[in-house]
């Protein structure tokens, strides 16, 4: 499990972000950036490019149940040191624009914010709808202790496996007062 997380984090966002731009605009993963999400073993996603009818999105599914002790499942968005430093000890609003999958719809999903040894949010369950909807979670991460590049945001497409699907259009993390 540690190797999978290290690998996911090593693929993190290398875009240079300034503290001021993060404070003002937050951080968003959408359009082509959705293809940079990291899928752990047992979870997969397909990128659907933007068309005249819809924005780009990803279709997520999981083959493995959440309580399988031999696996770690989910889709992860690594947060680089610029984001971790600015987000630390600030109130965050994480918004995931999602809906049920079109062919084999999933009923719920989970979202979480993970930090390196300073306290995670824990998985928060959200109920999906057939239409696009914004699902919100609030969390205040503690300051990093030793290592930067260890925070990430996770999405778990259901807890049963079975290849049911959900779609994600964007993930946005804002700092709120």
N, C-alpha and C positions, 0 to 999 in steps of 0.2 A: 504494500500500500504506500509506503514512504517513497519508493522509487517512482510510482505512478504520479504522486503529487509533485515530486521534484521535477519530473519530466514536464508536467503540465505547467509548472511555474517557470521553467526554463524557456518556455515558448511564449512567455508573457509579452505584454505590450511594450515595445521598445520605442514607441513614439515619444518624442521629447515634449513634455507638458510642463508649463510653468505653474507655480503655485497660484498665481493670480488668475490664470485661465481656468484652473480647476475650481477655485473658489467661486468664480463668476458663472461658469457654465456646467460644472459637474463633469461627469464622464459618461459617454454614451457608446454603446455597441449596437450598431445597426447597419443596414445595407450590406456592403461587401465585408465589413468587419465581423459580421456574424460567422463568416467562414473560418475565423481564427479561434473560435471556441474549441476547447479541448474535451474530447469524449473519453471517459475512462472505460476500461474493458467491460463489456456487457451493456454499454449504452452507445447509441449511435445517433447521428443526425445527417440529414441531407439538406444542402443549401438550395433554395429556390430563388433564382435571380429575379430582379425587379422586371415587371412587364407593364404594359399600358393599363392593365386591369388591377395590379396590386404592387405594393412595396415588396422588397426582398424579405424573405423570412427563412427560418430553418424548421424542419420537421424532426422532432425528437422522439426517440422510443428507447425502451429498455427491455432487454431479454431476461434480466435477472431480478429476482425479488430483493427488496431493500434489506430484509433481515437475513439474507444469505451471508453467513460469517466468512466465506472465502472470497468475498468480492467487495469492491468499492464501486458504486455506480453513480452516475451523474454526468452532467456537462459542467465544465468549469471555465470561468473567465478570470485568468490571473490578473492581479493588480500589481503594477510595478512600484518601485520605490517612491516615485514622485506622488502617486496617488495615495499610497500608504501613509506617507508623511503628512500630507494635507488632511486626509480623512481621520487620522488618529485623534481621538478625544473630541470628535465633532459629531453632532447628531446627523445621521444620514437617512435619506429617504431613497429606497431602492425600488424602482418601478419596472416591472416586466410587462410588456405588451404581449399578450398571449391569447390563444383560443384552443378549443378542442381540435384534434386532428380531423381531417376530412374523411378518411376511409375507415379507420378503426379508432374512434374517439376515446380519449382518456378522460376520466371524470375529475381527477385532481392531480396536483403536482406540489412539489415542495421547493422552497427557496431558502438559502442560508448564506451568511457571511462568515468566512473562516479567517482566523488570524493565527500567527505562530506563537502558541503557548501563552497567549494573554486573554483568551476567552472568545468563544465563538457565539454566534446568535442562536445556534441550534436550528434544526429544520422547521420551517413554518409552512403548514398545509394551506393550500389555496384550491378552491373549487372552480374548475374551468367551465366556460360557457361556449356555445357554438360560434358566437361573434367575438371579434377582437375586444379585449377589455384590458385595462391597466390594473395590475395586481401590485399592491404596495406593501413593503415591509420597512419598518424603522429600526435602526440599530446604531449604537455608539461604540465603535471599536476603541479599545485601549491603545495606548502608545506601544510601539514595538519595543521589545526588550533588547534583543541582540541582533536579529537578522531581518533585514529588509528583503523584499521580493518573496514574501511568504504568505501574504494575504490573497484571498481569492473569493469570488462569488460563485455559488453553486446552484444548479437547478437539477432536481431529481424528477424525471418524468414518471410519476406514479410510484407506488411502492410494491406492486405485485409482479412486475415484469410483463410478459405476455405480448410484447410488441405493440401495445396500444400507443397511439400517437397524440402529440400536441404540437402546436406551431408557436414559434416565438418570432416577433417582428423587431423587438428592441429591448435593451436593458439599459436603464439610466440610473446613475447614482448622483444624487444632489445633496449638497450640504444645506441643512435647514436650521433656522434660528432656534 
